[in-house]
Amino acid sequence: MVADTTERGPVPIPSLPSALSGPSPAGAPAGGDVPAAPVRGPRSVPALGSEASTGDRPDGPIPSPTLGEDGWRHRFEQVVELARDAFVEVDGEGVVTVWNRRAEEILGWGRDEVIGHRITERVLDLDYARATFGDIAAVVRDLDETARAGADPGVTREIELVHREGHPLTASGVIFPTGGGRIGGFVHDLSAERAADEALARAYLNDPLTGLPNRALFSYRLAYAVARTRTTPGSVAVTLLDLDRFKAINDSLGHEVGDRILVAVARRLAEADAGAELIARFGGDEFLALFEAAPDDLDAMVGTFVRRVLGALALPFEVDGSEVFLTASIGVSYTTGGPNEATTLLSNAEAAMYRAKQRGGSSVETFGESMRVEVLDRMTTEHSLHRAIERSELMLYYQPVVDIVTAEPVGVEALIRWQHPEQGLVAPYRFIPVAEESGLI
């Protein structure tokens, strides 16, 4: 292949026709058209005029079309017009020379509005272009030199473009020399993909009903906050709120009304925010709040939040012209001076919340040492009850029922007792409630 080396400066990349030309196959009629070789994707496009575009193939050298420069240029533009990604070409001055159909769709500019104008006048911010690409003429020279060295001249990078309506658009671009002192690039819009990723993340980490963070996101943030207390001074608190007798609202007014009330509750919790790191929906009619601060500040923050929440929930909720009143039971747990785990902190808040419910609701309980002992005893009792059934440790005692007038027995009452191998005879009040709550009886 012979290039024009008259005195015009550095040897240019051969024009499109000469770049794809080679010796004609034996027997081919002079000037006859030969179908073009298949166009490869942007990541494997060789530099036009490089050895990769004219080298030998297993079935012989590439045929030599003789369409002329204009004919090959027209065919080239036809190919990029059908591309699935946007294609943009500029000359050494940054003036747009090719702008395909997908570029119109993605960036909003018609080709008549762009071709003949500098790309920095339309879709590329001038300061950004200078910082990212530098001098376009230098980019053309660098890519040309890369192609001459036989290396892949394609450069893939992320590009910030500007849509016709003015909003930014992030794209992935593959830039390569196209001959004649021009560079071109396929541009793939990343905005839709990123929006889809963000939507997926929101769906996974947010409650679809209330829009609040969900349990998964709360658990992650809680674990991170607890882990930070091991290296940084500070404490963490969790509040768990459960609406009292909310099932009655669902049963009487319907789940649709119940959902509307939950959305209103979420809104009031957000408004009651007293510096919480995160407010989330735990599930059902339960909500969580996470706090992180110095121990003295933490107590004040939690106390303020609890007071605001109880005050906000005391106001009636208007539903279809009627008023609905709610109360809530709230459990609070804090990290201690010893080892802390996120799951333990959450379960402690839950235990405190259930204690508040046992007191009749509309109250607040803080998890402390006495409650920890009680929870541990309950867990031990429940576990031992399973073994007690297997080991036949439960026994029946029969107590006679006597007629107080005749003093004669008229029946018997069956009483269950638990003969624990280590604790001896366990009183019914200790294990009967646990057996009922755990479903053993």
C-alpha positions in Angstrom: 0.0 0.0 0.0 1.5 3.4 -1.1 0.7 6.5 0.8 0.9 10.1 -0.5 4.1 11.6 1.0 4.2 15.0 -0.6 5.2 17.8 1.6 2.1 18.2 3.8 3.5 17.4 7.2 3.2 14.0 8.9 2.0 11.1 6.8 -1.8 11.0 7.2 -4.0 7.9 7.8 -4.9 6.7 4.3 -8.4 7.7 3.2 -11.2 5.2 3.5 -10.9 3.7 0.0 -7.1 3.2 0.1 -7.3 1.8 3.6 -9.4 -1.0 2.5 -7.8 -1.6 -0.9 -5.4 -4.4 -1.9 -4.4 -6.4 -4.9 -7.4 -7.5 -7.0 -8.0 -11.3 -7.0 -6.9 -13.0 -10.2 -9.7 -12.9 -12.8 -11.6 -10.0 -11.1 -12.8 -7.5 -13.7 -11.2 -4.1 -13.4 -13.4 -1.6 -11.6 -15.9 -4.3 -10.5 -17.6 -4.0 -7.2 -16.9 -6.5 -4.5 -19.1 -6.7 -1.4 -17.7 -5.1 1.6 -16.3 -7.1 4.5 -18.6 -7.4 7.6 -18.3 -4.4 9.9 -17.3 -5.4 13.4 -18.5 -3.9 16.7 -16.9 -0.9 18.3 -14.7 -2.8 20.7 -13.0 -4.7 17.9 -13.0 -2.0 15.1 -9.5 -1.8 13.7 -8.1 1.6 12.7 -9.0 2.3 9.2 -5.7 2.0 7.3 -4.0 -0.3 9.9 -2.5 -3.6 9.2 -5.5 -5.2 10.9 -7.8 -3.8 8.2 -5.8 -5.0 5.2 -4.0 -8.1 6.4 -4.3 -11.6 4.9 -7.1 -13.9 5.7 -7.2 -17.7 5.5 -9.0 -17.5 2.2 -6.6 -14.8 0.7 -6.3 -11.1 0.9 -9.3 -8.8 1.2 -10.6 -7.9 -2.3 -10.0 -4.4 -3.6 -13.2 -2.5 -4.2 -12.8 0.5 -6.5 -15.8 2.6 -5.4 -13.7 5.7 -5.0 -13.5 7.8 -1.8 -17.0 9.2 -2.0 -18.5 5.8 -2.6 -16.7 4.2 0.3 -17.6 7.2 2.5 -21.2 6.8 1.6 -21.1 3.1 2.4 -19.4 3.8 5.7 -22.1 6.3 6.7 -24.8 3.8 5.8 -23.2 1.2 8.1 -23.0 3.5 11.1 -26.5 4.8 10.4 -27.8 1.3 11.2 -25.8 0.9 14.4 -27.7 0.2 17.6 -25.6 2.8 19.5 -25.1 6.4 18.7 -22.2 7.2 16.4 -20.5 10.6 16.3 -17.5 11.7 14.1 -15.6 14.9 14.3 -12.7 16.4 12.4 -9.4 17.7 13.9 -11.1 21.0 14.8 -13.9 19.2 16.7 -16.5 20.0 14.0 -19.2 17.2 13.8 -19.1 15.4 10.4 -21.3 12.3 11.1 -24.3 12.1 13.4 -26.4 9.0 13.1 -30.1 8.2 13.8 -29.4 6.8 17.3 -27.4 10.0 18.2 -30.5 12.0 17.4 -32.7 9.7 19.6 -30.3 9.6 22.5 -29.1 13.2 22.6 -32.2 15.0 21.2 -30.3 17.0 18.6 -31.2 16.6 14.9 -28.2 16.0 12.5 -29.0 19.3 10.7 -28.5 21.1 14.1 -25.2 19.4 14.8 -23.3 18.6 11.6 -21.0 21.5 10.7 -20.9 22.8 14.3 -18.2 22.2 16.9 -19.3 19.4 19.2 -18.6 21.7 22.2 -21.4 23.9 21.0 -24.0 21.2 21.4 -23.3 18.1 23.4 -19.9 18.4 25.1 -19.2 21.1 27.7 -16.1 23.0 26.6 -14.4 22.9 30.0 -15.2 19.2 30.4 -13.9 18.5 26.9 -10.6 20.3 27.6 -10.1 18.5 30.9 -11.0 15.1 29.6 -9.6 15.1 26.0 -7.3 18.0 25.8 -6.7 19.2 22.2 -8.8 17.2 19.8 -6.2 17.6 17.1 -3.7 16.0 19.5 -6.2 13.1 20.2 -6.4 12.5 16.4 -2.6 12.4 16.1 -2.2 10.0 19.1 -4.8 7.6 17.7 -3.2 7.7 14.3 0.2 6.9 15.8 -1.3 4.1 17.8 -2.8 2.7 14.6 0.5 2.9 12.7 2.2 1.0 15.5 -0.2 -1.9 14.8 -1.9 -1.6 18.2 -5.7 -1.4 18.8 -6.4 2.4 18.6 -9.8 2.1 20.2 -10.2 4.0 23.5 -13.1 3.2 25.8 -14.1 5.7 28.4 -17.0 7.1 30.3 -18.2 10.5 28.9 -20.5 13.1 30.3 -22.7 14.6 27.5 -25.4 17.2 27.5 -28.9 16.4 26.2 -30.7 19.0 24.0 -33.0 19.7 26.9 -30.0 20.6 29.1 -29.8 17.6 31.5 -26.6 15.6 31.8 -26.3 12.2 30.2 -23.7 9.6 31.1 -22.5 7.4 28.2 -19.8 4.9 27.5 -17.8 5.8 24.4 -15.3 3.9 22.1 -13.2 6.4 20.2 -11.0 5.5 17.2 -9.5 7.1 14.0 -11.7 7.0 11.0 -9.2 8.3 8.5 -8.8 11.7 6.8 -7.8 13.4 10.1 -11.1 12.5 11.8 -12.0 10.5 14.8 -15.3 8.8 15.5 -16.9 6.9 18.4 -19.8 4.7 19.3 -21.7 6.1 22.3 -23.8 3.9 24.5 -26.3 5.6 26.9 -25.7 4.4 30.4 -28.5 6.6 32.0 -31.3 4.1 31.4 -29.2 1.2 32.8 -28.2 3.2 35.9 -31.8 4.3 36.4 -32.9 0.7 36.2 -30.2 -0.2 38.7 -31.3 2.5 41.1 -34.9 1.5 40.8 -34.0 -2.1 41.6 -32.0 -0.9 44.6 -34.9 1.1 45.8 -37.3 -1.8 45.4 -34.9 -4.0 47.4 -34.1 -1.5 50.1 -37.3 0.5 50.5 -40.8 -0.5 51.7 -43.1 -0.3 48.6 -46.1 1.0 50.7 -44.6 3.8 52.8 -41.4 4.5 50.9 -39.4 4.2 54.1 -36.2 2.1 54.2 -37.1 -1.5 54.9 -35.8 -4.1 57.3 -32.9 -5.1 55.0 -31.5 -1.6 54.8 -32.0 -1.0 58.5 -30.2 -4.2 59.4 -27.3 -3.1 57.2 -27.1 0.4 58.7 -27.4 -1.0 62.2 -24.6 -3.5 61.7 -22.4 -0.7 60.4 -23.2 1.6 63.3 -22.5 -1.1 65.9 -19.3 -2.1 64.2 -18.2 1.6 64.3 -18.6 1.7 68.1 -15.7 -0.8 68.4 -13.2 1.8 67.0 -14.9 5.1 67.5 -16.4 6.5 70.8 -20.1 6.6 70.7 -23.3 4.6 71.4 -26.1 3.2 69.3 -29.8 3.0 70.2 -32.7 1.3 68.5 -36.4 2.0 69.0 -39.1 -0.4 67.9 -42.6 0.9 67.6 -45.7 -1.4 67.3 -49.2 0.0 66.8 -51.6 -1.3 69.5 -54.6 -3.3 68.3 -54.0 -2.5 64.7 -55.4 -5.8 63.6 -58.8 -4.6 64.7 -58.6 -1.7 62.2 -57.7 -4.1 59.4 -60.5 -6.5 60.4 -63.2 -3.8 60.8 -62.2 -1.2 58.2 -60.4 -3.3 55.6 -56.7 -3.6 54.6 -56.9 -0.8 52.1 -57.8 1.7 54.9 -55.2 0.0 57.1 -52.6 0.7 54.4 -53.6 4.3 54.2 -53.2 4.7 57.9 -49.7 3.1 57.8 -48.6 5.6 55.2 -49.9 8.4 57.4 -48.1 6.9 60.4 -44.8 6.8 58.4 -45.3 10.4 57.5 -45.7 11.4 61.1 -42.7 9.4 62.2 -40.6 11.2 59.6 -41.9 14.6 60.9 -41.0 13.6 64.5 -37.4 12.9 63.5 -35.1 14.1 66.3 -31.8 13.4 64.7 -32.4 9.7 63.9 -29.9 8.1 61.5 -32.7 6.1 59.9 -36.4 5.5 60.3 -37.7 2.3 58.7 -40.6 0.0 58.4 -39.9 -3.3 60.2 -42.9 -5.0 58.7 -46.6 -5.1 59.3 -47.5 -2.4 61.8 -44.0 -2.1 63.3 -41.5 0.7 62.7 -37.8 1.2 63.6 -35.6 4.2 64.3 -31.8 4.1 64.6 -29.8 6.6 66.7 -26.0 7.1 66.9 -24.3 9.7 69.2 -22.3 10.2 72.4 -24.0 8.4 75.4 -25.3 11.6 77.0 -26.7 13.0 73.7 -28.2 9.7 72.8 -30.6 9.6 75.8 -31.8 13.1 75.0 -32.3 12.3 71.3 -34.2 9.1 71.9 -36.4 10.7 74.6 -37.3 13.6 72.3 -38.2 11.2 69.5 -40.4 9.0 71.7 -42.3 12.0 73.1 -42.8 13.5 69.6 -44.0 10.1 68.3 -46.5 9.5 71.1 -47.8 13.0 70.7 -48.1 12.7 66.9 -50.0 9.4 67.2 -52.3 10.8 69.8 -53.8 13.0 67.1 -56.7 11.4 65.2 -56.3 10.0 61.7 -59.1 11.0 59.3 -60.3 8.3 57.1 -63.3 8.8 54.8 -64.8 11.4 57.1 -64.2 9.3 60.2 -61.6 9.6 62.9 -59.3 6.7 63.9 -57.2 6.9 67.1 -54.0 5.0 67.6 -51.6 4.2 70.4 -48.3 2.5 70.2 -45.9 0.4 72.3 -42.3 1.3 72.1 -39.2 -0.7 73.0 -35.7 0.9 73.3 -32.3 -0.8 73.5 -28.8 0.7 73.8 -25.4 -0.7 73.2 -23.5 -1.5 76.4 -19.9 -1.3 77.4 -19.3 -4.9 76.5 -19.4 -6.7 73.1 -22.4 -5.7 71.0 -24.1 -7.3 68.1 -26.7 -5.8 65.8 -29.0 -8.7 66.0 -28.9 -8.6 69.8 -29.6 -4.9 69.9 -32.6 -5.5 67.7 -34.0 -8.4 69.6 -33.5 -6.5 72.9 -35.7 -3.6 71.5 -38.3 -6.2 70.5 -38.3 -7.7 74.0 -38.7 -4.3 75.5 -41.6 -3.5 73.1 -43.4 -6.7 74.1 -43.0 -5.8 77.8 -44.6 -2.4 77.0 -47.5 -4.3 75.3 -48.0 -6.5 78.4 -48.4 -3.3 80.4 -51.4 -2.4 78.3 -49.8 -0.5 75.4 -49.3 3.2 74.9 -46.1 3.1 76.8 -42.3 2.9 76.5 -39.9 0.3 77.9 -36.1 0.3 77.9 -34.2 -2.9 77.8 -32.2 -3.3 81.0 -30.4 -6.0 83.0 -33.5 -7.3 84.7 -35.3 -7.7 81.4 -32.2 -9.4 80.0 -32.4 -12.0 82.8 -36.1 -12.4 82.1 -35.6 -12.9 78.4 -32.8 -15.4 79.0 -34.9 -17.3 81.5 -37.8 -17.4 79.0 -35.6 -18.7 76.2 -34.2 -21.4 78.6 -37.6 -22.4 79.7 -38.9 -22.7 76.1 -36.0 -24.8 75.1 -36.2 -27.0 78.2 -40.0 -27.5 77.6 -39.3 -29.2 74.2 -36.9 -31.6 76.0 -39.4 -32.1 78.8 -42.0 -33.5 76.4 -39.4 -35.9 74.9 -38.2 -37.0 78.4 -41.7 -37.3 79.9 -40.9 -34.7 82.6 -44.5 -33.4 82.6 -46.8 -35.1 85.1 -50.5 -35.0 85.8 -51.8 -34.4 89.4 -55.5 -34.9 90.1 -57.2 -32.7 92.6 -60.7 -33.7 93.9 -63.6 -31.3 93.5 -65.8 -31.5 96.6 -69.4 -30.4 97.2 -69.3 -27.9 100.0 -72.7 -28.9 101.3 -72.3 -32.7 101.4 -68.5 -32.7 101.6 -68.5 -35.5 99.1 -66.2 -35.6 96.0 -68.1 -34.8 92.8 -65.2 -34.9 90.3 -61.5 -34.3 89.9 -59.4 -31.5 88.4 -56.4 -32.4 86.3 -53.3 -30.3 87.0 -50.0 -30.5 85.0 -46.7 -30.2 86.8 -43.1 -30.1 85.5 -40.5 -32.1 87.3 -37.4 -30.4 86.1 -34.2 -32.6 86.5 -32.2 -29.6 87.8 -34.7 -27.1 89.1 -37.1 -29.5 90.8 -40.9 -28.9 90.6 -41.4 -25.9 88.4 -44.4 -23.7 89.2 -47.2 -23.5 86.5 -47.0 -19.7 86.2 -43.4 -20.0 85.0 -43.9 -22.4 82.1 -47.6 -22.4 81.1 -47.5 -18.8 79.6 -44.3 -19.8 77.7 -45.9 -23.0 76.4 -49.0 -21.0 75.2 -47.0 -18.3 73.5 -44.7 -20.8 71.8 -47.5 -23.0 70.6 -46.6 -26.0 72.6 -50.1 -26.1 74.0 
